[in-house]
């Protein structure tokens, strides 16, 4: 479970890095610049403002997903600690 959560977090962080780079590149462009989006095998012309807005929304979504995964990881770690404490108590009782 923990390993899957860490893999999921790694994928989301990769998406965050990629989208942050895209945002940085879009911020360098002037309003008259042509921006294209790959849709299947076709490059579609996209308005710069719309492209920036889409990337910002994606970044917000990704940050929310990171928070969810980090919360799940923290819960699993707490469960593991609790279980470890219970095991230690039982071992003490056996001695």
N, C-alpha and C positions, 0 to 999 in steps of 0.2 A: 504494500500500500504506500509506504513512505517513498519507495523508489519511484513508483508511478507518479506521485505528486511532484517529486523533484524533476522528473523528466518533463512533466507538463509545465512546470515553472520555467525550465530551461527553454522550451519551445516558445513560451509566451515572451520571455525576455529577448529571445532572438527576434520575434515580431516587433517588439518595442524598439529595439535597436534599428531595425530596418525602416520602420515608419518614422523614427526620429531623424534618420538620414534623409529620407524623402522630404520631410518637413523642412529641414535645413536647405535642401536643394531648391525647393519651391520658394523659400524666403529670399533666395538670391535672384529670382527672376523678376523682370519688370512686367507691368500689367499687359503689355502688348505681346508678350512671349507666347509661343505656341506650346501647349501642353498636351501630351497624348497619353491615353490609357489603353493598355493591352486588354482587349476583350476577346477571349478565344484566340483565333489566329489573326485578328484585325486590330489595328491601331486606330482608336477613336479620338478625335479632337475634343478636348475638354476645356471649359473655361477655367482660368487660373484660380479665380475666387472659389469656384465649386471644388476644385482639386484640393485647395488648402483647407476648406471646410470639411471635406471628406476625411482627409488625413487627421485633422484635429479630432474629429469624432472617433476615428479608429483608435487614436492614442488614448482618448478617455476610456473607451471600451476596454482596451488592453490593460490599462492601469487598474480598472475595476476587476478584471480577471486575475491580475497579479495579487491583488488584495485578497480575493477569494481563496486562491491557492495557498497564500501565506497563512491565512487563517486556518485552513484545513491542516496544513503542516503543523502549526502550533498546537492544534487540538490533538493530533496524532502523537506528537511528542509528549504532551501532557498525559495522554492515556498510557503511553509507554512508561513514563515516570511513575505513575500511580501503580501500574502493574508491577514494576520493579520493586516499589516499596512494599507492596503486598507480599511478593515472593520473599523479600528479605525478612519480613515479619514472620512468615511461616517457617522459614529456615531457623530463625531464632527460637521459635517455639519447639522445634524438633531437637534442639541441642540441650 
